[in-house]
């Protein structure tokens, strides 16, 4: 929504969700996100790849960079 409108309320909401995702899925200094809040392992089929892309897109927007990361609406 931020990419389409440039309305900072969407960027603020995305930042809040990103911070929450980092706290939940990157607990204990892991180098990759956990598969879920109930596991301690990474699982490629449990959406962490989509999370990584969303966090990279959030970083681009927050840093004022030209968007390069494609947003995926894939829901496996």
N, CA and C atoms as an extended XYZ file, in Angstrom:
228
Properties=species:S:1:pos:R:3:atomname:S:1:resname:S:1:resid:I:1 pbc="F F F"
N         0.823       -1.188        0.000 N   UNK     1
C         0.000        0.000        0.000 CA  UNK     1
C         0.872        1.258        0.000 C   UNK     1
N         2.007        1.190        0.725 N   UNK     2
C         2.890        2.357        0.765 CA  UNK     2
C         3.472        2.640       -0.613 C   UNK     2
N         3.863        1.595       -1.325 N   UNK     3
C         4.415        1.801       -2.667 CA  UNK     3
C         3.416        2.460       -3.597 C   UNK     3
N         2.155        2.128       -3.435 N   UNK     4
C         1.121        2.675       -4.321 CA  UNK     4
C         0.707        4.091       -3.947 C   UNK     4
N         0.721        4.411       -2.643 N   UNK     5
C         0.164        5.688       -2.195 CA  UNK     5
C         1.190        6.671       -1.640 C   UNK     5
N         2.332        6.166       -1.192 N   UNK     6
C         3.347        6.973       -0.501 CA  UNK     6
C         2.815        7.573        0.800 C   UNK     6
N         1.742        7.014        1.314 N   UNK     7
C         1.156        7.465        2.578 CA  UNK     7
C         1.929        6.821        3.723 C   UNK     7
N         2.532        7.644        4.565 N   UNK     8
C         3.406        7.139        5.625 CA  UNK     8
C         2.685        6.298        6.671 C   UNK     8
N         1.359        6.372        6.735 N   UNK     9
C         0.649        5.524        7.702 CA  UNK     9
C         0.851        4.050        7.349 C   UNK     9
N         0.991        3.737        6.053 N   UNK    10
C         1.232        2.352        5.643 CA  UNK    10
C         2.664        1.926        5.969 C   UNK    10
N         3.596        2.831        5.806 N   UNK    11
C         4.978        2.535        6.162 CA  UNK    11
C         5.105        2.334        7.666 C   UNK    11
N         4.438        3.149        8.452 N   UNK    12
C         4.458        3.004        9.913 CA  UNK    12
C         3.863        1.662       10.341 C   UNK    12
N         2.764        1.270        9.723 N   UNK    13
C         2.141       -0.016       10.043 CA  UNK    13
C         3.050       -1.177        9.647 C   UNK    13
N         3.698       -1.065        8.499 N   UNK    14
C         4.616       -2.109        8.052 CA  UNK    14
C         5.817       -2.211        8.984 C   UNK    14
N         6.304       -1.086        9.445 N   UNK    15
C         7.437       -1.090       10.379 CA  UNK    15
C         7.053       -1.798       11.679 C   UNK    15
N         5.858       -1.524       12.160 N   UNK    16
C         5.385       -2.156       13.403 CA  UNK    16
C         5.280       -3.679       13.231 C   UNK    16
N         4.705       -4.119       12.117 N   UNK    17
C         4.597       -5.551       11.846 CA  UNK    17
C         5.971       -6.196       11.644 C   UNK    17
N         6.870       -5.479       11.001 N   UNK    18
C         8.227       -5.995       10.798 CA  UNK    18
C         8.940       -6.190       12.131 C   UNK    18
N         8.820       -5.225       13.009 N   UNK    19
C         9.445       -5.335       14.334 CA  UNK    19
C         8.882       -6.535       15.100 C   UNK    19
N         7.575       -6.727       15.005 N   UNK    20
C         6.946       -7.860       15.685 CA  UNK    20
C         7.422       -9.182       15.085 C   UNK    20
N         7.495       -9.264       13.773 N   UNK    21
C         7.962      -10.488       13.112 CA  UNK    21
C         9.404      -10.805       13.500 C   UNK    21
N        10.240       -9.796       13.563 N   UNK    22
C        11.632      -10.023       13.972 CA  UNK    22
C        11.700      -10.547       15.395 C   UNK    22
N        10.903      -10.004       16.280 N   UNK    23
C        10.902      -10.446       17.675 CA  UNK    23
C        10.405      -11.887       17.813 C   UNK    23
N         9.409      -12.263       17.040 N   UNK    24
C         8.823      -13.603       17.155 CA  UNK    24
C         9.655      -14.656       16.429 C   UNK    24
N        10.055      -14.370       15.196 N   UNK    25
C        10.688      -15.391       14.374 CA  UNK    25
C        12.212      -15.390       14.402 C   UNK    25
N        12.832      -14.344       14.935 N   UNK    26
C        14.283      -14.306       15.020 CA  UNK    26
C        14.744      -14.311       16.473 C   UNK    26
N        14.050      -15.020       17.299 N   UNK    27
C        14.391      -15.084       18.722 CA  UNK    27
C        15.743      -15.772       18.918 C   UNK    27
N        16.400      -15.416       19.983 N   UNK    28
C        17.649      -16.064       20.407 CA  UNK    28
C        18.787      -15.929       19.404 C   UNK    28
N        18.823      -14.871       18.639 N   UNK    29
C        19.948      -14.608       17.748 CA  UNK    29
C        20.096      -15.574       16.585 C   UNK    29
N        19.028      -16.179       16.134 N   UNK    30
C        19.084      -17.111       15.008 CA  UNK    30
C        19.541      -16.391       13.744 C   UNK    30
N        20.153      -17.129       12.825 N   UNK    31
C        20.615      -16.518       11.573 CA  UNK    31
C        19.558      -16.576       10.480 C   UNK    31
N        18.560      -17.414       10.645 N   UNK    32
C        17.408      -17.487        9.737 CA  UNK    32
C        16.144      -17.538       10.594 C   UNK    32
N        15.008      -17.154       10.040 N   UNK    33
C        13.784      -17.143       10.845 CA  UNK    33
C        13.285      -18.550       11.150 C   UNK    33
N        12.600      -18.665       12.277 N   UNK    34
C        11.994      -19.942       12.635 CA  UNK    34
C        10.791      -20.208       11.735 C   UNK    34
N        10.389      -21.464       11.647 N   UNK    35
C         9.244      -21.840       10.824 CA  UNK    35
C         7.937      -21.320       11.399 C   UNK    35
N         7.846      -21.261       12.711 N   UNK    36
C         6.667      -20.712       13.369 CA  UNK    36
C         7.072      -20.294       14.778 C   UNK    36
N         6.150      -19.673       15.471 N   UNK    37
C         6.453      -19.258       16.843 CA  UNK    37
C         6.512      -20.460       17.779 C   UNK    37
N         6.117      -21.629       17.306 N   UNK    38
C         6.105      -22.841       18.129 CA  UNK    38
C         7.271      -23.774       17.856 C   UNK    38
N         8.141      -23.410       16.916 N   UNK    39
C         9.276      -24.269       16.588 CA  UNK    39
C        10.582      -23.534       16.832 C   UNK    39
N        11.668      -24.279       16.802 N   UNK    40
C        12.988      -23.685       16.955 CA  UNK    40
C        13.836      -23.921       15.711 C   UNK    40
N        13.206      -24.317       14.609 N   UNK    41
C        13.953      -24.626       13.401 CA  UNK    41
C        13.404      -23.840       12.204 C   UNK    41
N        14.245      -23.748       11.176 N   UNK    42
C        13.878      -23.104        9.918 CA  UNK    42
C        13.278      -24.160        9.007 C   UNK    42
N        12.216      -23.839        8.308 N   UNK    43
C        11.593      -24.757        7.362 CA  UNK    43
C        11.203      -23.965        6.129 C   UNK    43
N        11.798      -24.273        5.010 N   UNK    44
C        11.610      -23.478        3.803 CA  UNK    44
C        10.168      -23.485        3.299 C   UNK    44
N         9.373      -24.475        3.632 N   UNK    45
C         8.001      -24.515        3.130 CA  UNK    45
C         6.998      -23.869        4.069 C   UNK    45
N         7.466      -23.224        5.113 N   UNK    46
C         6.558      -22.641        6.107 CA  UNK    46
C         6.528      -21.113        6.058 C   UNK    46
N         6.770      -20.524        4.906 N   UNK    47
C         6.646      -19.078        4.658 CA  UNK    47
C         7.818      -18.178        5.062 C   UNK    47
N         8.907      -18.651        5.660 N   UNK    48
C         9.936      -17.683        6.029 CA  UNK    48
C        10.571      -16.995        4.827 C   UNK    48
N        10.553      -17.629        3.667 N   UNK    49
C        11.105      -16.969        2.485 CA  UNK    49
C        10.259      -15.760        2.103 C   UNK    49
N         8.949      -15.881        2.214 N   UNK    50
C         8.061      -14.756        1.939 CA  UNK    50
C         8.253      -13.662        2.977 C   UNK    50
N         8.460      -14.060        4.224 N   UNK    51
C         8.744      -13.092        5.288 CA  UNK    51
C        10.027      -12.336        4.991 C   UNK    51
N        11.066      -13.038        4.569 N   UNK    52
C        12.332      -12.374        4.248 CA  UNK    52
C        12.156      -11.333        3.140 C   UNK    52
N        11.412      -11.680        2.101 N   UNK    53
C        11.169      -10.718        1.024 CA  UNK    53
C        10.407       -9.506        1.523 C   UNK    53
N         9.413       -9.729        2.374 N   UNK    54
C         8.639       -8.611        2.914 CA  UNK    54
C         9.520       -7.715        3.787 C   UNK    54
N        10.405       -8.312        4.582 N   UNK    55
C        11.298       -7.507        5.419 CA  UNK    55
C        12.304       -6.721        4.576 C   UNK    55
N        12.780       -7.329        3.507 N   UNK    56
C        13.684       -6.598        2.604 CA  UNK    56
C        12.962       -5.429        1.939 C   UNK    56
N        11.718       -5.642        1.519 N   UNK    57
C        10.941       -4.562        0.921 CA  UNK    57
C        10.694       -3.459        1.945 C   UNK    57
N        10.453       -3.838        3.181 N   UNK    58
C        10.259       -2.849        4.248 CA  UNK    58
C        11.536       -2.025        4.440 C   UNK    58
N        12.675       -2.688        4.420 N   UNK    59
C        13.952       -1.975        4.550 CA  UNK    59
C        14.138       -0.985        3.402 C   UNK    59
N        13.836       -1.404        2.191 N   UNK    60
C        13.952       -0.497        1.047 CA  UNK    60
C        13.114        0.759        1.255 C   UNK    60
N        11.871        0.556        1.671 N   UNK    61
C        10.972        1.698        1.854 CA  UNK    61
C        11.451        2.597        2.988 C   UNK    61
N        11.830        2.004        4.110 N   UNK    62
C        12.263        2.790        5.264 CA  UNK    62
C        13.549        3.557        4.979 C   UNK    62
N        14.410        2.981        4.157 N   UNK    63
C        15.682        3.627        3.822 CA  UNK    63
C        15.558        4.593        2.653 C   UNK    63
N        14.375        4.661        2.057 N   UNK    64
C        14.173        5.561        0.929 CA  UNK    64
C        14.837        5.082       -0.352 C   UNK    64
N        15.049        3.777       -0.458 N   UNK    65
C        15.681        3.206       -1.646 CA  UNK    65
C        14.652        2.956       -2.734 C   UNK    65
N        15.110        2.891       -3.954 N   UNK    66
C        14.245        2.541       -5.080 CA  UNK    66
C        13.813        1.081       -4.909 C   UNK    66
N        12.516        0.784       -4.981 N   UNK    67
C        12.057       -0.596       -4.787 CA  UNK    67
C        12.640       -1.557       -5.821 C   UNK    67
N        13.281       -2.599       -5.352 N   UNK    68
C        13.836       -3.653       -6.215 CA  UNK    68
C        13.227       -5.013       -5.881 C   UNK    68
N        12.827       -5.186       -4.623 N   UNK    69
C        12.264       -6.459       -4.172 CA  UNK    69
C        10.806       -6.540       -4.603 C   UNK    69
N        10.484       -7.604       -5.302 N   UNK    70
C         9.094       -7.789       -5.708 CA  UNK    70
C         8.286       -8.288       -4.514 C   UNK    70
N         7.100       -7.763       -4.388 N   UNK    71
C         6.205       -8.190       -3.324 CA  UNK    71
C         5.446       -9.427       -3.799 C   UNK    71
N         5.483      -10.460       -2.985 N   UNK    72
C         4.799      -11.701       -3.331 CA  UNK    72
C         3.469      -11.779       -2.588 C   UNK    72
N         2.431      -12.104       -3.329 N   UNK    73
C         1.145      -12.349       -2.689 CA  UNK    73
C         0.859      -13.846       -2.662 C   UNK    73
N         1.914      -14.650       -2.871 N   UNK    74
C         1.797      -16.085       -2.862 CA  UNK    74
C         1.414      -16.580       -1.483 C   UNK    74
N         0.416      -17.380       -1.405 N   UNK    75
C        -0.016      -17.961       -0.140 CA  UNK    75
C        -0.045      -19.466       -0.307 C   UNK    75
N         1.011      -20.090        0.179 N   UNK    76
C         1.112      -21.540        0.013 CA  UNK    76
C         0.364      -22.205        1.096 C   UNK    76
